[in-house]
């Protein structure tokens, strides 16, 4: 929903759900990631041991979900209890604990509702069976509350949605494992800089792996932060990576429309996501188009052959380069003067070169 005129009305996501089944599933996936927030905290939580076990058990949830996915049928609560107990014991003695499938990437923050904001203490002795049973009950209730697990007759099994979620997370892990160059531990800026030298296919594979290796909202935020820097090429590549993120990035990209540096890229990204087949000319106004032209020309100037600027002019001028240069100098882009100067130095047409030079001079002198 969206706040509107002192009330609330349907938001863009609700409109998308009306005609896009995949959007509904993506929305549910976010709910699945936050399952820890939906289960009522049991009275045992008043004792400190429960808060510690709950935080540790969240890290064991991937193992339980993977087991349920492999069994593909009801599993007795007693068997799940034993699986959880062993996992907690392994963690206590320094075992692998939470390694493997991680279908709850937001668990660290979500479980704060149970364990508070203090650093999690460790349990040096085996947890009491009653405490482990209480934590398991809380976990299964939370997963059932989001529709991922069905509980009946002292047993639990994954729902069709639960199987889909686990399978999707496993596919993400496979994508990460298959990445060729291994940029998943780098920052967004380092990733984009590295992928600047890749062809589109391998670059998309790196983007997919990088996005899959971290919570979606964090990945999107890091990419948008990198896009706001001075490097125009990185900005363009950031939105290529956001295309891999897909609908999970939509809300953040909509907010980015209000950022002048990101606005043209964000508008084009949103238009592509809408699947309405609109052209860039239908999406960008004259000012946005001029700003984007200067920005992409700056990327060419910094990272490509300056001769490519000739084609950049021809592709956007529609036979009227003077008009293009006039809009460029009025765009407010900080690189307008340097781009126009570079064009004037490489364009083979003397008339076009003079027009670019005059526009560059006008930027320097503040002319209209």
C-alpha positions, 0 to 999 in steps of 0.5 A: 500500500501507499500513503496517499492524501492522509489515507492509504491506497493500493501500491505499485506492487499490489497492481503488479500482483494483479497480472504477474504471478511471478511478482506474487511469488517474489513478494512471498519470498521476502516474507519467507526470508522474514519467518522469524518475525511471524511466530509468537515468542513463547513464554520460555523466551523470558529465560535468557537461554531461549534467546541464545538458542533461538539465534543459533537455531536460525542458523540451523534452519537451512539444514532442517529445510534441506532435509525436509526438501530431500525427504519430500514428505512428513517428518516426525517432530522427534526426528527434526528435534534430533537433527536440530540438537545435533546441529546445535551441539556441533556449533557448540564444539566448533563444528560447521553449524550454519554452513550450506543452504541459507534460505534466510539471508535476513535472519541476523536482523530478523531474529533480533526480535527474539535475542535483542541487540546485544552480542549473542552469548555462547552456551558451553554446555548442551542445551536442555531437551525441553529448551531445544524442543521449545525452540524447534516448536517456535521455528516450525510455527514461524515457517508454518505462519509464512506457508512454507511448512505444514504441521499435522500429527506431530510431524512437519513437511514442506508446502509446495511454496516451501519446496520452491523456496528451498529449490530457488536458494539451492539454485542461487548457491549453485550459481555462486559456486559456478562463477568463473572469476570469483568476485562475490566477496568484493564490493559492488564497485570492485565487481563492476570495475572488474566486469568492465573488461568482460563481454556481456555473457560472463559479466551477467554470470558474475552479477548473478553470482554476486547478487545471489551471495548476499541479501537482495536488499543489501545487494541492490543498495550497494549497487545503487551506491556505487552508481552514484560515484563519478565513474559513468561506466560504473554507473551504467554497469550497476544498472546492468547488474540491477537487471539481473536482480530483477523485480527485487530491485524495483522499489529501490530503483523507483526511489532512485528516480529522485536522484539526478545522477541516477534518474535517466538510468532508473527510468529506463530500467523501470520501463524495461521491467514493465514489459510494455515495449516502450522506446527510450524516447517515450521514457526520457524527456529532452533533459534526461536524454541529454544528461544520459548522452553526456554521461555515456559519452563521459564513459567512452571518454574515460574508458574507450577510444575517443573516436567512438564519440563520433558514432555516439554523436551520430546515434543521438543527433538525428541529423541535427548535432547542433541541437544535440550539443545545445541540449548537452551544454544545458544539461547541467552535467559536470562533464558536459564541457570536457565531452563537447571539447573531446567531440570537437577534437575527433569529429571529421566534419569541420562544421560539427567540430566547430559547433561542439567547440562553441557549445563547450566554450559556452559551458565554460563561460556560462552562456545560454 
